[in-house]
C-alpha cells in the first residue's frame, strides 16, 4: 500500500524547485548566524540595506495590505458581497507578516535584540513606530485568522468569544496598517542626499500607503487566480472585477501624486536624456501603473479571470519594482556605491516565498479557508452553465464560460 501511495505522488517542476529552496534555508541561516552577514550578503557600511529590506520587508508588508482593505470593506463598510474573499486574503496577509518578521531576523545585525523596542521606548524613531505596528498588527491578524482554525477543530465556544470583538480587530488593523505602511516610506526621509530625486520626496509616506493599497488589492486578485488553478475552485470574478474598478482610481491617484510631485520639485527634467536610472523609473511607472490602469478601465479585461489576473499581476510587479527602486536603485544612483545581491540573498528571498506558498496551499487544503456549500451553490445557480463543466476540467485551469462571465 505504501508503494502504491508513493507511486501516486507526482511532483511538478515548481514543487521540486520550491522544495529545494526550502531545504537550503536552514543551511544559509546557519552560515549567516555563525559567520555574520558578510558571509552570505554583498552588504557593506556604504550600502547596509539590500534585497532583504527592499524585497522581503518593504514588498512583503505592502503586498499584505489586502488584508486590512478587504476586511474593512466587509466589516466596516458592510459590503457583505465580498465576504467569500475575506479568509484567503487574511491568510495571505498573516503569512506575509510572518515571513517579513522571519526576513527581518535574517537581516538584523543582532537579531537577538529584536525584543528591545518592547521595553526600550524611543517615540522619536520611525523604526520604533514600525516595529510596534508590525508586532501589534501581526497579533491582530492572528486573531482574525483564528476562527478558521477554531472552525476546523469545532471549538465553538472560542468562536463565540471572538465574534463580538471582530469589528474592533478590523478597526485596529486599519489604523495600524495605515500607520506603518506610510512609516516605511518615512524611513527614507532621513537620507535626502543619499537618494536620487526621481524617488526621494517629502510625500514618500503618502506614496507608500497609496501604492500599498493598490498592491494589496492586486495581490488579492492574483492569489484568487492561483487558488483557482491549484484547487479547481470557481473564481469570484464579479467581486474581483468590482475591486479592480477601485484599483483604477487608486492607480490614477498614485500617478497624479507622483507626477505632480516630480513637477513641483523640478525632478521631471532629470528623466531626459535617458539613463539607466531614468529608464528604471519609466519602466516602473509605465508597466506598473499606466498600462494596468488603462487595461483595468475596460470591462472586458475586468470580466475575464485570465486578463484580470494579468493586469493585476502588472500592478504587483510595478509595486515590487517601486520598492526596489527606492531601496536600491535610488541609493546607488545618489551615492555611487555598487550593490548586486549575492546568490545566497536571492536564495533566502526565494526560499521564504516558497515557504509562504507551501503553507498557503496546506492551509487551504486542511482548513476551511474557502467558502463552501451555500456560497458556491449560489454562484452556480447564477451561472447554470458552470454545472455542466466537469470538475476535472476546472482543476486543470481551463477557462470556462462561467469564468469569463
NUBAVO-260999 format. One record per residue: z, y negated, x of N, C-alpha, C in turn. Coordinates in steps of 0.02 Angstrom, whole numbers, plus 50000, padded with zeros to 5 digits. Each point is the difference from the previous one (the first is absolute). Example, Ala and Ser with C-alpha at 12.3 -4.5 7.8 and 13.67 -1.06 7.14 Angstrom:
<pts>
503905028450660500004994149955500004994050045/499644994749982500034994150042500374994549961/
</pts>
This chain:
<pts>
500005006050041500004994049959500004993750043/500395000350054500034994250045499324998650031/499645005350018499334999050029499534997049949/500065002249936499574997249949500124992549990/500654998150000500174992949993499744996050060/500085003050059499794996550061499244999050000/499645005149977499274999650000499754995149947/500424998749948499794995449947500104992750019/500384998850054500124993250022499394997350037/499734994649977499424996950031500174993050024/499944999050063500164993550028499364996150013/499964994149971499434995850011500054996450067/499474996450017499974996550064500574994950005/500094995949947500514994850002500715002950000/500085005849969500665003350001500185002150071/499505002650036500125002150069500154993950044/499604994749992500104993950039500694997049986/500174999649935500664997449982500575004150028/499925006649998500525004350027500094999050075/499454999350036500044998950073500334993350016/499844994849960500304993550011500765000249988/500205003749948500725000549984500365003850056/499685005150027500315003950054500114995850062/499534995450014500074995950061500554994749995/500214998249939500494994649992500665001450036/500315005949991500645001150035499934999650076/499445002550027499914999750073499944992850024/499614995949964499934993050019500664996149992/500375001749947500654996849989500495001850057/499975006250023500445002150055499844996050064/499344999350015499804996350059500214992749994/499894997149940500174993049990500754998750009/500425004449973500724998850002500325001950067/499665004250038500285002050065499724995950057/499384997649994499684996450055499844992749983/500124997949939499904993049982499324998649969/499914993849976499384998049968499415000150049/500124998550063499464999750049499665006650011/500335005549984499725006650011499485001949947/500034996749942499545002049945499614994249972/500134993850022499644994249973499714995750056/499564995549981499724995050046500324993249988/500594999949972500354993749988500264997250066/500134993550001500254996750060500424994049980/500304996750049500394994049985499564994549971/499374999850021499544995049973499725001849932/500035006349982499745002449936500485005349972/500574997949973500525004849980499895003349932/499574997049957499875002949935499285002549998/499915006449984499335002949999499845003549936/499705005850006499755003849942500575002049954/500575002050027500545002349957500294994549956/499994993850024500214994449958499434997949954/499404999250029499434997549961499785004649945/499985006550014499775004849949500585003349964/500445003450037500535003949967500474995649959/500184994250026500494995849966499664995149952/499584995550027499714994849958499555002949945/499605005050017499565003149950500395004649954/500465003850028500385004749958500394996549945/500334994550017500384996349949499534996949948/499444997150023499544996949954499665004849952/499805005850026499665004949957500475003149949/500654999450010500495002549952500164994949946/499674994250002500154994649952499825001849929/499585005149991499835002149933500615002449961/500515002250036500605002549967500334994849956/500134994150028500334994949960499514996749950/499364999850017499514996949954499925004149936/499945006550006499895004349941500645000849960/500575001050034500625000749963500184993649962/499864994350031500124993649965499544999349940/499385002350006499524999849945500255003949940/500305005950013500225004449945500684997849973/500494998750044500684999049977500184992749986/499664995350031500154993049988499504996949952/499355001250012499484997449955499905004449938/500325006050001499975004649943499295002249983/499585000850051499335002849989500045007550010/500215003449948500155007250004499385004350013/499414997149989499385003950013499965002350072/500324996250046499965001750071500535005050022/500385002649953500545004650018499755006350036/499415002849983499785006150035499914999350075/499914993850025499894999350072500624997550037/500564999349964500614997450032500275004950051/500085006349981500325004850045499615001350064/499345001249997499645000750063500044993850044/500014994149969500044993750038500684999350033/500545001649964500674999750028500075005050058/499715006049991500025005050054499644997450062/499424996949991499634997250056500414994650036/500314995649961500404994750029500615002850037/500335004849970500605003050031499835003350066/499465003950001499795003250062499794994750051/499664994849977499794994750045500584996850037/500544998649964500584996950032500365004850046/500055006349981500325004950044499615000750065/499344999949996499605000650061500034993650042/500064994249966500094993750037500655000250040/500545002549971500645000550035499945004850059/499645005649989499905004850055499614996950057/499474996349984499604996750051500414994750037/500434996549963500424994950031500485003150050/500265005949984500445003550047499635001950064/499345001349994499615001550059499874993850043/499934994249967499804994050036500584996150029/500595000349969500564996250024500215002250071/500154995150042500215001650068500655004050001/500464998249955500635003649994500115002149928/499675005349978500025001949928500695001849976/500455001950046500675001849978500404993949978/499744994050011500334993949977499724997349934/499605004049966499674997649939500504998249946/500615002750003500504998649949500364993350011/499894996850056500364993850016499934994549947/499414998949970499964994649949500475000949941/500245006149989500445001249944500664996350009/500254999750062500654996850012499954993850044/499444999350037499904994250043499504995349969/500244995549959499564995849959499744994150040/499344998749989499684994150028499524997249947/500274996149953499594997749944499444995350020/499994997650062499464995750023499405003950028/500065006650002499485004350028499565002949945/499344999450009499535003049952500065007650003/500085002750059500075007350007500615002649963/500544996050001500615002049963499855000649926/499634995149973499835000149929499535005849984/499515001250043499545005649989500375006650002/500455000750049500385006250006500425001549939/500344995049974500415001049940499585001449939/499444996549992499565001249943499705007050001/499805002350059499725006850005500545005249983/500614999050026500535004749984500155000249926/500064994149970500184999749929499435002549956/499374998150017499455002249957499875007550007/500125002850058499945007350008500525003549956/500604997149996500515002749955499784999549927/499714994349981499754999149932499455005149985/499535001050047499465004849989500275007149993/500525001750039500295006749994500305001149931/500304994749971500275000649932499455000249948/499454996450012499435000249954499655006850003/500025003150059499685006650008500465005649976/500654998849998500495005249983499865003549934/499794996549945499885003649937499495005650006/499524999350045499505005450009500345006450024/500454999250048500365005850027500505002649948/500344995549965500505002249951499685003849942/499394997949980499655003649947499815007050024/499805000550062499805006550027500585005049997/500614997750014500585004450000500414999449936/499714996549949500304999549933500724997350002/500104994950040500664996750003500004994149951/500025001749935499934995049948500564994850000/500605002150019500574995449997499924994450052/499695001650057499884994950050499424995449978/499525002849965499454995949974500264994849951/500495001949960500284995349951500374994350036/500295001550058500344994750038499504995150031/499425002650021499514995750034499584995849951/499885002649940499554996749954500204992849983/500654998649986500174993149982499914994950057/500035002350063499964995350056499284999350026/499525003649970499314999750024499724992850000/500084996149946499754993050003500314996050056/500655001150014500334996450054499695001950067/499875006550009499705002350063499314997050009/499614999449946499334997250005500034992750020/500454996249969500084992950017500204999250073/500495004150022500204999850070499415001650046/499605005049980499435001950041499504994450007/499874996349945499544994450003500264994550046/500654998449994500294994750042499995002050073/500225006050016500045002250069499305000550032/499535002849962499315000650026499694993250013/500104995449953499734993350009500284996750063/500655000950011500324997050058499725002850066/499985006650006499835002650066499255000750010/499595000549946499284999850010499794993450031/500304994649976499844993450028500344998950068/500605002850008500364999050063499665003450059/499625005349987499625003150054499514995050030/499724995749958499564994750025500404994750038/500624998949978500424995150034500175002050072/499975006450015500145002350068499544996850051/499384998349978499514997450046499994992450002/500404996749958500024992750001500334997250062/500395004250034500364997550059499575000150063/499385002549995499585000450059499334996449989/500014993649981499364996649986499534999650060/500304999550060499584999550061499755006850023/500225005349968499795006750021499565003549948/499704996049954499555002849950499384995649993/499445003149990499384996449989500034996149935/499724993949997500044995849940499665003149939/499575004950009499705003249942500515003949959/500565001850032500505004049965500684996549997/500164995750047500654996649995499964994449950/500474999949953500034994849950500714999549972/500234994049981500664999349970500085003849934/499435001649967500045003649936499915007550010/500115002450061499925007150013500465004349955/500624998049985500415004049953499675000649931/499694994649976499675000249935499405004850003/499614999550053499425004450008500215007350005/500555001450034500255006850005500195002849932/500334995949959500215002349935499405001249954/499544995249997499425000749955499565005950021/499885000850065499605005650024500345006749988/500675000250005500375006249987499945001949926/499994995049956499935001349929499325003349986/499474997250031499335002949992499975007050029/500295000950059499985006650033500415005149962/500564998049970500415004749961499625002749940/499654995649964499605002249943499435004550024/499684998050054499445004050027500245006950020/500595000450032500265006450021500175004449940/500214997049944500125003849939499365003449976/499454996350003499355002849978499775005450048/500044998850065499785005050049500435006349995/500664999249992500445005849993499825004049938/499834996649945499815003649939499355003850010/499544997250038499365003350014500115006350041/500404999650052500135005950041500405005249962/500454997849957500385004849959499535003749953/499524996549974499505003249956499625005550036/499804998550061499615004950038500445005950024/500634998550016500435005250027500275004649946/500164997249941500345003949948499575001149938/499394997149999499565001249943500264996849936/500354994450006500294996749942499544994449976/499994998749934499594994549975500284993450025/499564995650024500214993650027500054994949943/500504995750001500104995049948499544994150013/499355001149990499514994950018500104993549963/500165000449935500084993949960500594995950024/500535003250024500584996450025499844996950069/499705003950043499834997650067499484994449997/499565000349951499504994749992500344993549980/500515000449957500374994049980500384997150060/500305004350040500344997650060499514996750047/499405002850005499504997450047499744993249978/500024998549935499834993349978500494994950028/500635002050004500514995750030499864999250075/499765005450031499834999750071499504994650015/499514999049956499494994850010500334993250005/500484998749955500344993550000500424999150063/500355005350021500424999650059499584998950062/499445003750006499564999150058499704993050001/499824997549941499724993249997500524994950021/500625000849977500544995550021500115000350075/500005006150028500105000850071499434996650039/499385000849978499434997050034500044992549998/500174997149943500054992749994500554997350045/500585003450000500554997850043499805000350073/499665005350019499825001050070499504994750023/499474998949961499494995250019500264992949997/500414998549949500284993249994500464998650060/500385004850021500454999150057499604998950064/499495004150010499594999350060499674993150003/499754997749942499684993449998500514994550014/500595000649972500514994850009500234999550072/500015005650036500215000050070499434999050049/499394999549974499414999250043499835006250039/500225005849976499885006350035499335003249984/499674997549947499355002949982499494999150056/500074994750038499524998650053500055005050058/500555003750003500085005050054499615006449987/499725000649940499635006149984499345000150038/499684994350006499354999550034500084995950064/499645002150054499565005850004500385006649996/499655005049978500325006549988500265003050065/500625002349996500315003650055500285006649973/500285004050043500305006349977500564998649950/500394994950014500574998349956499754997549932/499514995450000499754997449936499645005349960/499685004850034499675005449963500525004649968/500575001050033500545003849969500254996549937/500044993450003500224996149942499495000749943/499364999250015499485000449949499975006949969/500095005350041500005006849974500595001049953/500584997450019500595000649957499904996649933/499764993850000499914996349938499415002749959/499455001550035499405002249965500085006849967/500175005150040500035006849974500675001749966/500524996250016500655001549971500204995849941/499644994449990500184995549945499404998549955/499474997050029499444997649960499625005749967/499815005150039499605005549973500375003749944/500635002350010500345003549945500144995449941/500124993550012500124995449944499384999549956/499414999650031499384999649962499875006649963/500105005650034499875006549969500465001149940/500644998550008500485001249946499914995249941/499624994750010499874995449945499525002949949/499635005350019499525003249955500315006149967/499925000549934500315005449962499755006850022/499375000650020499735006650018500335002750063/500274995650042500375002450059500715001949981/500294996449953500695001549980500045006349957/499485001649963500035005549953499775006650030/499785000150060499825006150035500545001650052/500345005849994500545001550048499774999850073/499405002550013499775000250069499874993050027/499664995849961499864993250022500644995950004/500455001149952500634996449999500415001650062/500045006550017500375002050059499694997250064/499334999850002499664997450059500144992550009/499974996249945500124992950004500724998550020/500485003649969500704998950017500165002750069/499625005050022500085002450069499834994550050/499504995949984499834994350043500574995050003/500354999149943500584995549999500545002650047/500135006549997500505003050045499804999150073/499375001450015499774999250070500034992850022/499824995449956500044992950016500714997850013/500465002649960500714998450010500255002650068/499825006250016500205002850065499694995850057/499374998149991499664996050050500354993350010/500224996949945500354993650005500665000750038/500395005149984500645000950034499905001450075/499505003950017499875001550070499724993950036/499614996049966499744993850030500574995150014/500474999549953500574995450009500435002350059/500155006550002500495002550050499695001650068/499345001150002499695001950063499444995250021/499484999549958499424995950018500194992750013/500384997049955500184993050007500434998750062/500455004750016500444999250058499605000950064/499565004950001499585001050060499574993850013/499694997249947499554994350009500374993950027/500634999149979500374993950020500355000850067/500245005950016500405001050061499595002750058/499445003449985499605002950054500275006750024/500555002449971500275006550020499575005549968/499805004850041499605005549975500455005549973/499805002949944500385005549971499525004649964/500025006350017499645005249965500495005849988/500115001749937500495005349985499855006450038/500525003250024499925006350037499875005749951/499775005650026499885005949958500645002249964/500585000450034500615001849963500174995149944/499854993650009500134995249945499585001749939/499365001550011499565002049945500255006549969/500215004750040500225006549974500634999349958/500464995750021500614999049961499844996949933/499584994850000499824996749937499635004949953/499525003750028499635004849960500465005649976/500475002150043500475005249980500444997949943/500234993750000500414997649945499614999849935/499364998050004499585000249940499935007149975/499915004850045499935007049981500655002649967/500574997950027500645002049970500064997249929/499824993649992500044997049934499555003449949/499385001650020499545003349954500245007049983/500285003650049500255006749988500584999949950/500474995450011500574999549953499764998049931/499514995549996499744997949935499705006049963/499615004050035499695005949968500545004949976/500505001350042500535004749981500404997349941/500144993450001500374997149944499625000549935/499344998750003499595000449940499945007249975/500055004750045499935007049981500645002949969/500574997850025500635003249979500464995449959/499814993749991500404995449960499574997049944/500324998049945499614997149943499794992850014/499554999350048499764993350020499494997349950/499555004449977499474997949955500205001449928/499764995849953500165001149929499695006449975/500365003449959499765006349972499954999449925/499745005249970500035000949928499684994449961/500414996249965499744995149952499554994950032/500164997850061499604994850031499305002550015/499965005950031499345002850016499615001849938/500365002849950499655001849938499734993949965/500394994550004499774993849968499364997550033/499975000650067499404997850035499415004349980/500115006649994499455004449983499784998949928/500474998149956499814998749931499574993749994/500124995350047499584994050000499305001550024/499945005150043499365001850030499895007549988/499775002149942499925007149985499555003650048/499534996550031499545003450046500375003050059/500594997250015500375002550058500255007149989/500125001949937500265006749986499495005450017/499364998149998499485005050014499885001050074/500304996050042499895000650072500485005050029/499765005250034500455005050029500484996950050/500625002450000500504997550046499805001150072/499675005550014499805001550069499504994950026/499574997549953499524995050021500344993550020/500544998249961500374994050017500365000650065/500255005950015500395000850062499584999150062/499345000749991499564999050057499804992750009/500264995749956499884992850008499354997749970/499685004149956499384997949970500134994449950/499564995249996500084994449954499725002149933/500404999449948499805002049932499884993949958/499745001249939499914994549953500664996849982/500535004249997500674997449986500234995350054/499865001750063500204995850056499624993450002/499375000349981499594993950004500184995049946/500285002349944500204995649946500714997850012/
</pts>
